[in-house]
Amino acid sequence: MEFRPLGRTDLNVSSLCLGTMTWGEQNTEADAFAQIDMAKAAGINFIDTAEMYPVPPRPETYATTEQYIGTYFKSRGDRADWILATKIAGPGNGISHIRNGRPRFNREHIRTALDGSLRRLQTDWIDLYQLHWPERSTNFFGRLGYQHLPDDDFTPLEETLAALDDEVRAGRIRHIGISNETPWGAMKYLQLAETHKWPRAVSIQNPYNLLNRSFEVGLAEISMREQCGLLAYSPLAFGMLSGKYENGACPANARLSLFQRFARYNNPQARAACSRYVALAHQHGLEPAQMALAYVTSRPFVTSNIIGATTLQQLESNIGSLDLTLSNEVLAAIDAIHTAQPNPAP
């Protein structure tokens, strides 16, 4: 297992991070325990969750994922072995059950959300506390075409950072991170932190995969120059890049089969590009999922690649991507596909 610095901190995280958003919806608590055990045996020391998980969010399952992880820590007694990341939810559709449907990044909501996460996770501290998506109206979750709202009502970033600073000083948070952010948002948080001596974002958790390399434009430079590395989520584009949906296949119990709301990586142009990547992997005797994961993990601006699975077989294969080094020929072919059909699912 390779370990990489988390921003400018003294923490080193595994290059693969265990993602958890299916736990409580597609996975039972026993499944979650088995996945954590397997990840730990492979050398993974980094686990990522969120108060909103599992996904899709429902009132009946709210925060179940954090509860599973907390129960694991209590049963195993190994909380100190893990670098634990979680997130506070922002406003949006489908979350009317979270803080009356209008979550904010103000002092009151940060305190309330953090109290809940610490209780469910059965821990005294969070290593990395992340803002799950911007409170303001901007481009995230695949939205294209920025439309400026002059009267957009969102918590000033200064208030958010000041509140997070209080929690860091209290020892309940070690470091902070941002997620689903834009270049403006990332640099604004970093600038304010430097000016006011507030906590500095040590990471940015955004989507990054062969069907969506938009992070490379603007944000990758920020990650490198500011040591605010990418925690890449959806590296398999919701499983599309594994090849299991090829030729119109609809596998039972697969995410895109169960939940039609997840159409981000399922459009015609994404399917066409995906077929080319899958064919490329087969041409070189590679597992398509491992090729896609190895590509993400190898990017210099990536701190950790967040892998998720619904079965132990999938997780074992995903972890096995660490043993794969892509040849220059494969990398050139990947770039050729990307040039011909860039970012079909941003």
C-alpha positions in Angstrom: 0.0 0.0 0.0 1.2 3.5 -0.9 0.7 6.3 1.5 0.5 10.0 0.6 0.5 13.2 2.6 -2.9 14.7 3.4 -2.4 18.3 2.3 0.2 20.0 4.5 -0.6 17.9 7.6 1.4 15.2 9.4 -1.2 12.6 8.3 -0.4 10.1 5.6 -3.4 8.4 4.0 -3.5 5.3 1.9 -3.7 5.9 -1.9 -7.0 4.0 -1.8 -9.8 5.2 0.5 -12.7 3.0 1.5 -16.0 4.6 0.4 -19.2 3.7 2.3 -22.2 5.3 0.6 -24.0 2.0 -0.1 -23.9 0.9 3.6 -27.5 0.8 5.0 -29.1 0.7 1.5 -27.4 -1.9 -0.6 -25.2 -3.3 2.2 -26.0 -4.6 5.6 -24.0 -3.9 8.8 -22.4 -7.3 8.5 -21.4 -6.4 4.9 -19.9 -3.2 6.1 -17.9 -4.9 8.8 -16.5 -7.4 6.3 -15.5 -4.6 3.9 -13.7 -2.7 6.6 -11.9 -5.8 7.8 -10.8 -6.6 4.2 -9.7 -3.0 3.6 -7.7 -2.9 6.8 -6.0 -6.2 6.0 -4.9 -4.7 2.6 -3.3 -1.7 4.4 -6.0 0.9 3.8 -6.1 3.4 6.7 -8.6 5.9 5.3 -12.4 5.7 5.4 -14.8 8.2 4.0 -18.5 8.7 5.0 -21.1 11.5 5.3 -24.0 12.3 7.5 -26.3 12.0 4.5 -25.3 8.4 3.6 -26.5 6.0 2.4 -27.4 7.2 -1.1 -30.0 7.7 -2.3 -30.9 9.7 0.8 -34.1 8.7 2.6 -35.4 9.7 6.0 -35.6 6.0 7.0 -31.9 5.4 6.4 -30.5 8.8 7.3 -27.0 8.5 8.9 -27.2 4.7 9.0 -23.7 4.5 7.4 -22.1 6.5 10.2 -23.9 4.3 12.7 -22.4 1.2 11.1 -18.9 2.6 11.3 -19.3 3.7 14.9 -20.5 0.2 15.9 -17.5 -1.2 14.1 -15.1 1.0 16.0 -16.7 0.1 19.3 -16.6 -3.7 18.6 -13.0 -3.7 17.2 -11.5 -1.0 19.5 -9.3 0.3 16.6 -10.6 3.8 16.1 -7.0 5.2 16.4 -5.9 3.0 13.5 -8.1 4.9 11.0 -8.1 8.3 9.4 -11.8 9.1 9.5 -13.5 11.5 7.1 -17.1 12.6 7.1 -19.2 15.4 5.7 -21.8 17.9 6.6 -24.7 18.1 4.1 -25.6 21.3 2.2 -29.0 22.4 1.0 -30.7 20.6 -1.9 -33.5 18.4 -3.2 -34.4 15.2 -1.5 -33.0 16.0 2.0 -36.1 17.5 3.7 -35.3 15.2 6.6 -31.9 16.9 7.4 -32.2 20.1 9.5 -35.7 20.9 8.3 -34.6 20.6 4.6 -32.4 23.7 4.7 -29.0 22.7 5.9 -26.6 25.6 6.2 -22.9 26.0 6.8 -23.4 28.4 9.7 -22.2 28.0 13.2 -25.4 26.5 14.6 -25.8 23.9 11.8 -22.1 22.9 11.9 -22.3 22.4 15.7 -25.5 20.3 15.3 -24.2 18.2 12.4 -20.9 17.6 14.1 -22.5 16.6 17.4 -24.6 14.0 15.5 -21.7 12.6 13.5 -19.5 12.2 16.6 -22.3 10.5 18.5 -23.1 8.0 15.7 -19.4 7.3 14.9 -18.7 6.8 18.6 -15.6 8.9 18.5 -14.3 12.1 20.1 -12.8 13.5 16.9 -13.1 13.6 13.1 -9.8 13.6 11.2 -11.2 15.2 8.1 -14.5 17.2 8.3 -15.7 18.1 4.8 -18.4 20.5 3.4 -20.3 18.0 1.2 -21.2 20.5 -1.5 -21.4 24.3 -1.8 -24.3 26.0 0.0 -24.3 28.7 -2.8 -25.8 28.2 -6.2 -22.9 27.0 -8.5 -21.8 24.2 -10.7 -21.7 20.7 -9.1 -23.2 17.3 -9.5 -22.9 17.5 -13.3 -24.5 20.9 -13.7 -23.2 22.8 -16.7 -23.7 26.5 -17.7 -23.0 28.7 -14.7 -25.9 31.1 -14.0 -25.0 33.9 -11.5 -27.6 34.7 -8.9 -26.8 38.2 -7.5 -29.2 37.7 -4.5 -28.1 34.2 -3.7 -28.6 33.6 0.0 -25.8 31.6 1.5 -23.7 31.6 4.6 -20.6 33.8 4.2 -17.5 31.7 3.8 -16.0 33.7 6.6 -18.6 32.5 9.0 -18.2 28.9 7.9 -14.4 28.9 8.4 -14.7 30.7 11.8 -17.1 28.1 13.0 -14.9 25.3 11.8 -11.9 27.0 13.5 -13.8 26.8 16.8 -14.3 23.1 16.4 -10.6 22.5 15.5 -9.5 24.5 18.5 -11.9 22.3 20.6 -10.2 19.2 19.3 -13.4 17.8 17.7 -12.0 18.2 14.2 -8.4 17.8 13.2 -8.6 19.1 9.6 -11.1 20.4 7.1 -11.8 19.7 3.5 -14.1 20.8 0.7 -16.1 18.8 -1.7 -17.8 19.3 -5.1 -16.2 22.7 -5.2 -15.2 25.0 -8.1 -11.9 26.7 -8.6 -13.3 30.0 -7.2 -14.6 28.3 -4.1 -11.4 26.4 -3.5 -9.2 29.4 -3.8 -11.5 31.6 -1.8 -11.4 29.2 1.1 -7.7 29.0 0.9 -7.3 32.8 0.7 -9.6 33.4 3.7 -7.8 30.7 5.8 -4.4 32.3 5.1 -5.6 35.8 5.8 -7.4 35.0 9.1 -5.3 32.1 10.3 -8.3 29.8 10.1 -8.1 26.0 9.2 -6.8 25.4 5.7 -8.6 23.0 3.4 -6.3 20.0 3.1 -8.3 18.2 0.4 -11.0 18.5 -2.2 -13.4 15.6 -2.8 -14.7 15.9 -6.4 -15.7 13.4 -9.1 -12.9 12.1 -11.3 -12.9 9.2 -13.7 -12.3 8.4 -17.4 -15.7 9.8 -18.3 -15.3 13.0 -16.3 -11.8 14.5 -16.3 -13.1 18.1 -15.8 -11.1 18.4 -12.6 -8.0 18.6 -14.7 -9.0 22.1 -15.9 -8.3 24.6 -13.2 -8.7 22.5 -10.1 -5.7 20.1 -10.7 -3.3 23.1 -10.7 -4.8 24.3 -7.4 -4.3 20.8 -5.9 -0.7 20.7 -6.9 0.4 24.3 -6.1 -1.6 24.6 -2.9 -1.2 21.0 -1.6 -4.9 20.5 -1.5 -5.1 17.1 -3.2 -8.0 15.4 -4.8 -10.0 12.7 -3.0 -11.4 11.2 -6.2 -15.0 9.9 -5.9 -16.9 7.9 -8.5 -13.7 6.6 -10.1 -15.7 3.9 -11.8 -18.5 6.3 -12.9 -21.1 4.3 -10.8 -19.8 1.1 -12.1 -20.1 2.0 -15.8 -16.3 1.6 -16.4 -16.4 -1.9 -15.0 -18.1 -3.0 -18.2 -21.0 -4.6 -16.4 -23.5 -2.4 -18.2 -22.2 -3.1 -21.7 -24.6 -3.9 -24.5 -27.6 -2.6 -22.5 -27.0 -5.1 -19.6 -29.0 -4.4 -16.5 -27.5 -6.6 -13.7 -29.7 -7.4 -10.8 -29.0 -5.3 -7.6 -26.6 -3.0 -9.5 -26.9 0.6 -8.6 -28.0 1.9 -12.0 -30.5 -1.0 -12.2 -32.0 -0.2 -8.8 -32.0 3.6 -9.0 -33.0 5.3 -12.1 -32.2 8.7 -10.6 -28.5 8.1 -11.2 -28.3 9.1 -14.9 -25.2 11.1 -14.7 -22.9 8.5 -16.3 -25.6 6.7 -18.2 -26.2 9.0 -21.2 -25.6 7.8 -24.8 -22.3 9.6 -25.2 -21.0 8.3 -21.9 -22.0 4.8 -22.9 -20.2 5.1 -26.2 -17.0 6.3 -24.6 -17.2 3.7 -21.9 -17.4 1.0 -24.5 -14.1 2.2 -26.0 -12.4 2.2 -22.6 -13.7 -1.3 -21.8 -12.5 -2.6 -25.2 -9.1 -1.0 -24.7 -8.8 -2.8 -21.4 -9.7 -6.1 -23.0 -7.3 -5.5 -25.8 -4.4 -5.3 -23.3 -5.6 -8.2 -21.1 -6.7 -5.9 -18.3 -9.8 -5.8 -16.1 -11.7 -2.7 -17.2 -12.4 -1.6 -13.6 -8.8 -2.1 -12.6 -7.6 -0.1 -15.5 -10.0 2.8 -14.7 -9.0 2.8 -11.1 -5.2 2.5 -11.8 -5.5 5.6 -14.0 -7.1 7.7 -11.3 -4.7 6.6 -8.6 -1.7 7.4 -10.7 -2.6 11.0 -11.3 -0.1 13.3 -9.5 -2.9 15.6 -8.1 -4.8 12.7 -6.5 -4.2 12.1 -2.8 -6.5 9.1 -2.5 -8.9 7.2 -4.7 -12.2 6.5 -3.0 -13.3 3.0 -3.9 -16.7 1.5 -3.1 -18.2 -1.9 -3.5 -21.3 -3.9 -2.7 -19.6 -7.2 -2.6 -16.3 -8.5 -1.2 -15.4 -9.8 -4.6 -15.7 -6.3 -6.1 -13.7 -4.8 -3.2 -10.9 -7.3 -3.6 -10.7 -6.5 -7.3 -10.7 -2.8 -6.7 -7.9 -3.1 -4.1 -6.0 -5.3 -6.7 -5.8 -2.3 -9.0 -2.8 -1.1 -6.9 -0.8 -3.9 -8.5 -1.4 -2.5 -12.0 0.9 0.0 -13.6 -0.4 1.2 -16.9 1.9 1.1 -19.9 2.7 4.2 -21.9 0.8 2.5 -24.8 -2.3 2.2 -22.7 -2.0 5.7 -21.3 -1.7 7.1 -24.9 -4.7 5.1 -26.0 -6.7 6.5 -23.0 -5.8 10.0 -24.0 -6.7 9.4 -27.6 -10.2 8.2 -26.5 -10.5 11.3 -24.2 -9.5 13.6 -27.1 -12.0 12.2 -29.4 -14.8 12.3 -26.8 -13.8 14.5 -23.9 -15.8 14.5 -20.6 -19.0 12.8 -21.9 -20.4 12.8 -18.3 -19.1 15.9 -16.5 
